[in-house]
Amino acid sequence: MFSHLIRSTQGRRNLAALVCGALAAGGLAAAGVSSALAPGTASASSHREAPLISGQPQYDTTDVYAFVSPDRPDTTTIIANWLPFEEPAGGPNFYRFANDARYDVNIDSDGDARADLLYRWTFHDQVKNGDTFLFNTGPVTSLDDPDLNITQTYDLEMIRLRGHRVVSTTKIANDVPVAPSNVGKASMPDYAKLRKEAIRELKGGTTVFAGQADDPFFLDLRVFDLLYGGDLSEVGRDTLKGYNVNSIALQVPSEHIRQSVGQPVVGIWTTTHRRTAGGDWTQVSRLGMPLVNEVVIPLKDKDKFNASNPLNDGDFLKSVTNPELPKLIEGIFKIEAPEEPRDDLVSVFLTGVKDLNQPPHVRPAEALRLNTAVPPTGAPKRLGVLDGDNAGFPNGRRLTDDVLDIALQVVEGELVGKKNDLGDAVDKNDVEFEKAFPYVALPTSGSDGPLAEAGGNRTQLDGAELTSGGIADDRTMMAVWAGAGGAGAVFAVLGLVWWRTRRRGRWS
């Protein structure tokens, strides 16, 4: 049915400036930003997508992925990420899941916008030595290494529901270790080994993982730098390159989550609940389809959306059927917006596409819908269904799917005859994904993150590594630092004596 939607990739880069300008206009309008942008306001998929959650990164879901496992096609893999924009060298308090949160993956197996099955992760911190500032006190060679000073474990529950009521709760994993932040090469010389130890096989064919990973979302985010400073030729750089996220991955037999062989479509979304001071739980984050809360939901409704249930998504229907972004593109670039109401966007973002991933009697709701009966392909195409690959987005979401380009082309009318090649010229992740579970790439090391790349040539001086142009310069600089440090100490002592003298004189 969808093979006729195969698109050519020619001309994408010629149109990259157009796309980025349009995205910038949409993002700025949605965020209510005028001529001055505050630092750190960038958004990607659902990185910092709403005002309240942007200040609570531990609870902020960044992306959800769901796909039939390529190496185990009788299983479905679900990956959800939290805590956006992790600078790998961001110590000494590196990145952990919150221990006052419930991280949930919701699965709707009959299309009624209610979760029928819920997987819930709760995390627990352990600190071996509170008298040091160090995350690790020596090289870490295993997850139970005594030099790993701060560790996390998690419990995993499987909860069955009927009409929002709990039918049964089963703890399927207890005290499973989390793969820690990748501090650096000196601290974690073989991080791949730590990742492997954090992968656990459970009863019934389920496999789980939790830990740090490279952020798998790829796109050029610099549209928020005042429209590239007016130079729209500067597109095509993956601005999430080198940043990490905290990732949860779950691989389960598909028969455990779908209604039946005859009804294999599932809807998937995450929710994060935070414990209040009174001991209650409140939902602070929600995510299924990418980009919806960024550029579809208006600013006044973003926090409401994060706290809402898919059952009530009719409240946001007008934002989908009458989207803002095409109007902005038309106003700025004179490209005619598709006619409204946009029923094609309803099928992509709310109901699933008929004869592909739309369950019978579906209730429109924002969820990532996956047809578990569509087998994986050995040669996935980044544009998924638009390029004739029905195993890709919007039928679920694989790590390699270029959802930004797909969403842009669909928003501009690809499914209603307005053919286009819009894209941001970032077509793949900066590092290769793994071939087996949990599939996400290893996290960037604290030795190699974006800040580390800014360093100069490194040389050895008296057993210490310094960034410098030469040894003579290093010695001179060290002498200056030493002198400055000594002078600072003298001034500090003199200042303390002066202050105490004045204090005695005032109060005596």
KAFENNOR-V520410 format. One record per helix or strand of 2 or more residues. SS is the DSSP state (hx for helix, st for strand). FROM is the first residue (numbers start at 1). TO is the last residue. Records with the same first field share a line. If there is no record, write none. Layout:
SS = FROM-TO + FROM-TO
//
This chain:
hx = 3-5 + 13-31 + 53-55 + 57-59 + 191-197 + 203-205 + 222-224 + 226-229 + 254-256 + 292-295 + 299-306 + 310-321 + 325-333 + 343-351 + 384-387 + 403-411 + 414-416 + 452-454 + 471-507
st = 61-68 + 75-87 + 101-108 + 117-127 + 150-162 + 165-177 + 200-201 + 207-214 + 243-253 + 265-275 + 281-287 + 368-371 + 458-461 + 464-467
//
